[in-house]
Amino acid sequence: MAVLAIDQERDVSSLDDEALVDLARHRVEAAVRTLIQRHNQRLFRTARAILRSDSEAEDVVQASYVKAFTHLDGFRGDAAFSTWITRIALNEALGRARTRRPTVGVEHIELQQEQAGGEIIFLSAAAADPEQEMARHEIRGLLEGAIDELPDAYRLVLVLRDVEGLSVEETAVQLAIKPDTVRSRLFRARRLLRIAIEQQAKGSFAALFPFDGARCVSMADRVIEALRESEHKLS
């Protein structure tokens, strides 16, 4: 897309992807920006599920958009734009991963153990206070760390299904695998994730519900004071 028509004042946010793509073919900048904003999160999460690096995932997202918007003539509308652009991001991310691990491929990735629950929700809402924000941050870090440790195929399915919210059928289309494979990988991913989180949490149980420091001293002071008052009344 060499030249963009500046049409920033036009409100295109209510248009569906099909209409936005038509406008993007005519170099309408507002349509391009809206498509990018609409699909940023899915592409980033998809790329990061493969690369496990925020910076590399961002690079993949940018490269995917550039490739998509410079080749819109190749988008025939046989599938949804979201499916098409996500597949581009998948291929970009896998291409980068292959430079580190030559055998990586969506259709071949399997859990090593194979070859030899409930949905995961990221806490993204604004916290009511700094203490809640810190707790959300710690929980998110725990989840992201556990997800990063999952085998590639299971991590990718879990991100697309539980984090991004795609259906079984949509995930199967994106990864070119059977729906039953999506279900089995998701089941194993959730189980592995639950085990990983439980193992990490066990070491923190001793620190739960602390009652020490100033709180402990204050309680002792209050008890002593109550005992003195009681003795005074008896005397």
VEXDREN-2710 file (C-alpha; in Angstrom, 1 decimal):
% VEXDREN-2710
k/r/px/py/pz
1/MET/0.0/0.0/0.0
2/ALA/2.1/2.8/-1.3
3/VAL/-0.2/5.8/-0.8
4/LEU/-3.0/6.1/1.7
5/ALA/-6.0/8.4/1.3
6/ILE/-6.2/10.6/4.4
7/ASP/-9.7/10.2/5.6
8/GLN/-9.3/10.4/9.4
9/GLU/-12.5/12.3/10.0
10/ARG/-14.7/9.6/8.6
11/ASP/-16.1/7.3/11.3
12/VAL/-15.7/3.7/10.0
13/SER/-15.6/2.0/13.4
14/SER/-19.1/0.6/13.0
15/LEU/-18.3/-1.1/9.7
16/ASP/-17.7/-4.8/9.5
17/ASP/-14.4/-6.2/8.3
18/GLU/-15.7/-6.8/4.7
19/ALA/-16.6/-3.2/4.3
20/LEU/-13.3/-2.1/5.9
21/VAL/-11.3/-4.3/3.5
22/ASP/-13.1/-2.7/0.5
23/LEU/-12.1/0.7/1.8
24/ALA/-8.6/-0.4/2.6
25/ARG/-8.3/-1.6/-1.1
26/HIS/-9.0/2.1/-2.0
27/ARG/-6.2/3.2/0.4
28/VAL/-8.5/4.7/3.0
29/GLU/-6.3/5.2/6.0
30/ALA/-9.1/5.2/8.6
31/ALA/-10.2/1.7/7.4
32/VAL/-6.6/0.4/7.7
33/ARG/-6.2/1.8/11.2
34/THR/-9.6/0.3/12.3
35/LEU/-8.7/-3.1/11.0
36/ILE/-5.3/-3.0/12.8
37/GLN/-6.9/-1.9/16.0
38/ARG/-9.6/-4.5/15.7
39/HIS/-7.2/-7.5/15.2
40/ASN/-4.1/-6.4/17.1
41/GLN/-4.7/-8.4/20.2
42/ARG/-5.5/-11.7/18.4
43/LEU/-2.4/-11.4/16.2
44/PHE/-0.1/-10.5/19.1
45/ARG/-1.4/-13.4/21.3
46/THR/-1.1/-15.8/18.4
47/ALA/2.4/-14.8/17.6
48/ARG/3.5/-14.8/21.2
49/ALA/2.1/-18.2/21.8
50/ILE/4.6/-19.5/19.2
51/LEU/7.6/-17.2/20.0
52/ARG/7.2/-16.6/23.7
53/SER/8.7/-13.1/23.3
54/ASP/6.8/-9.8/23.4
55/SER/9.2/-8.0/21.2
56/GLU/9.3/-10.7/18.5
57/ALA/5.6/-11.0/18.6
58/GLU/5.2/-7.3/18.0
59/ASP/7.6/-7.6/15.1
60/VAL/5.5/-10.4/13.7
61/VAL/2.3/-8.4/14.0
62/GLN/3.8/-5.5/12.2
63/ALA/5.2/-7.7/9.4
64/SER/1.9/-9.4/9.1
65/TYR/0.0/-6.2/8.6
66/VAL/2.4/-4.9/6.1
67/LYS/2.2/-8.2/4.1
68/ALA/-1.6/-8.2/4.3
69/PHE/-2.2/-4.6/3.3
70/THR/0.3/-4.8/0.4
71/HIS/-1.4/-8.0/-0.9
72/LEU/-5.1/-7.2/-0.4
73/ASP/-5.7/-8.3/-4.0
74/GLY/-4.8/-11.8/-2.9
75/PHE/-7.6/-11.8/-0.3
76/ARG/-10.6/-13.3/-2.2
77/GLY/-13.0/-13.3/0.8
78/ASP/-13.4/-17.1/0.8
79/ALA/-12.6/-16.9/4.5
80/ALA/-13.1/-14.1/7.0
81/PHE/-10.5/-11.4/7.0
82/SER/-9.7/-12.3/10.7
83/THR/-8.9/-15.9/9.6
84/TRP/-6.8/-14.7/6.7
85/ILE/-4.7/-12.2/8.7
86/THR/-4.3/-14.6/11.6
87/ARG/-3.0/-17.3/9.2
88/ILE/-0.4/-14.7/7.9
89/ALA/0.7/-14.0/11.4
90/LEU/0.9/-17.8/12.2
91/ASN/3.1/-18.3/9.2
92/GLU/5.3/-15.3/10.0
93/ALA/5.8/-16.5/13.6
94/LEU/6.5/-20.1/12.5
95/GLY/9.0/-18.8/10.0
96/ARG/10.9/-17.1/12.8
97/ALA/10.6/-20.1/15.1
98/ARG/12.1/-22.3/12.4
99/THR/15.3/-20.3/12.4
100/ARG/15.7/-21.4/16.0
101/ARG/14.1/-24.9/15.7
102/PRO/14.1/-26.2/12.1
103/THR/11.4/-28.8/12.7
104/VAL/8.6/-26.4/14.0
105/GLY/5.4/-26.6/12.0
106/VAL/1.8/-26.2/13.0
107/GLU/0.6/-29.5/11.5
108/HIS/3.5/-31.5/13.1
109/ILE/3.9/-30.1/16.6
110/GLU/3.0/-32.7/19.2
111/LEU/3.6/-33.1/22.8
112/GLN/6.8/-35.1/23.4
113/GLN/4.9/-37.4/25.8
114/GLU/2.5/-38.3/23.0
115/GLN/5.2/-39.1/20.6
116/ALA/7.1/-41.4/23.0
117/GLY/-11.0/-28.0/33.7
118/GLY/-12.3/-24.4/33.0
119/GLU/-11.2/-21.6/30.8
120/ILE/-8.2/-19.4/31.5
121/ILE/-9.1/-15.8/31.9
122/PHE/-6.6/-13.0/31.9
123/LEU/-7.4/-10.3/34.4
124/SER/-7.3/-7.2/32.2
125/ALA/-9.9/-4.9/33.9
126/ALA/-8.7/-1.9/35.7
127/ALA/-8.1/-2.5/39.4
128/ALA/-9.8/-0.6/42.0
129/ASP/-6.6/0.3/43.9
130/PRO/-2.8/-0.2/43.7
131/GLU/-3.0/-3.3/46.0
132/GLN/-5.5/-5.0/43.6
133/GLU/-3.5/-3.9/40.6
134/MET/-0.4/-5.6/42.1
135/ALA/-2.4/-8.8/42.8
136/ARG/-3.7/-8.8/39.2
137/HIS/-0.2/-8.3/37.9
138/GLU/1.1/-11.2/39.9
139/ILE/-1.7/-13.5/38.9
140/ARG/-1.2/-12.6/35.2
141/GLY/2.5/-13.2/35.5
142/LEU/1.9/-16.6/37.1
143/LEU/-0.5/-17.6/34.3
144/GLU/1.7/-16.2/31.5
145/GLY/4.8/-18.0/32.9
146/ALA/2.9/-21.3/33.1
147/ILE/1.5/-20.9/29.6
148/ASP/5.0/-20.2/28.2
149/GLU/6.1/-23.5/29.6
150/LEU/3.5/-25.5/27.8
151/PRO/4.5/-27.5/24.7
152/ASP/4.2/-25.5/21.5
153/ALA/1.1/-27.1/20.0
154/TYR/-0.8/-27.1/23.3
155/ARG/0.2/-23.5/24.1
156/LEU/-1.1/-22.3/20.7
157/VAL/-4.4/-24.1/21.0
158/LEU/-5.0/-22.8/24.6
159/VAL/-4.2/-19.2/23.6
160/LEU/-6.6/-19.4/20.6
161/ARG/-9.4/-21.1/22.5
162/ASP/-9.2/-19.9/26.1
163/VAL/-7.4/-16.6/25.8
164/GLU/-8.6/-15.3/22.4
165/GLY/-12.0/-17.1/22.6
166/LEU/-12.1/-18.8/19.2
167/SER/-14.4/-21.7/18.8
168/VAL/-13.2/-25.3/18.3
169/GLU/-14.0/-25.1/14.6
170/GLU/-12.3/-21.7/14.1
171/THR/-9.2/-22.9/15.9
172/ALA/-9.1/-26.0/13.7
173/VAL/-9.3/-23.9/10.6
174/GLN/-6.5/-21.6/11.8
175/LEU/-4.2/-24.5/12.6
176/ALA/-5.3/-26.8/9.8
177/ILE/-6.0/-29.6/12.2
178/LYS/-9.1/-31.6/13.0
179/PRO/-11.6/-30.3/15.6
180/ASP/-11.1/-33.5/17.7
181/THR/-7.4/-32.7/17.8
182/VAL/-8.2/-29.2/19.0
183/ARG/-10.3/-30.7/21.8
184/SER/-7.7/-33.2/22.9
185/ARG/-4.9/-30.7/22.9
186/LEU/-6.9/-28.2/24.8
187/PHE/-7.8/-30.8/27.4
188/ARG/-4.1/-31.7/27.9
189/ALA/-3.1/-28.0/27.9
190/ARG/-5.5/-27.2/30.6
191/ARG/-4.4/-30.2/32.7
192/LEU/-0.7/-29.3/32.3
193/LEU/-1.4/-25.7/33.1
194/ARG/-3.3/-26.6/36.2
195/ILE/-0.5/-28.8/37.4
196/ALA/2.1/-26.1/36.7
197/ILE/0.1/-23.5/38.6
198/GLU/-0.5/-25.8/41.6
199/GLN/3.2/-26.6/41.8
200/GLN/4.2/-22.9/41.7
201/ALA/1.5/-22.1/44.3
202/LYS/2.5/-24.7/46.8
203/GLY/5.6/-22.8/47.8
204/SER/3.5/-19.8/48.6
205/PHE/1.0/-21.4/50.9
206/ALA/3.1/-20.6/54.0
207/ALA/2.9/-16.9/53.2
208/LEU/-0.9/-16.8/52.9
209/PHE/-3.0/-14.7/55.4
210/PRO/0.0/-13.3/57.2
211/PHE/-0.5/-11.9/60.7
212/ASP/2.9/-10.7/61.8
213/GLY/4.9/-7.5/62.2
214/ALA/2.9/-4.5/63.3
215/ARG/-0.4/-6.4/63.2
216/CYS/1.0/-9.0/65.6
217/VAL/2.4/-6.4/68.0
218/SER/-0.9/-4.5/67.9
219/MET/-2.9/-7.6/68.8
220/ALA/-0.7/-8.3/71.7
221/ASP/-1.1/-4.7/72.9
222/ARG/-4.8/-5.0/72.7
223/VAL/-5.0/-8.3/74.6
224/ILE/-2.7/-7.0/77.4
225/GLU/-4.8/-3.9/77.7
226/ALA/-8.0/-6.0/77.8
227/LEU/-6.5/-8.2/80.6
228/ARG/-5.5/-5.2/82.6
229/GLU/-9.0/-3.8/82.4
230/SER/-10.5/-7.1/83.4
231/GLU/-8.2/-7.3/86.5
232/HIS/-9.1/-3.7/87.4
233/LYS/-12.8/-4.6/87.3
234/LEU/-12.2/-7.7/89.5
235/SER/-10.3/-5.7/92.1
END
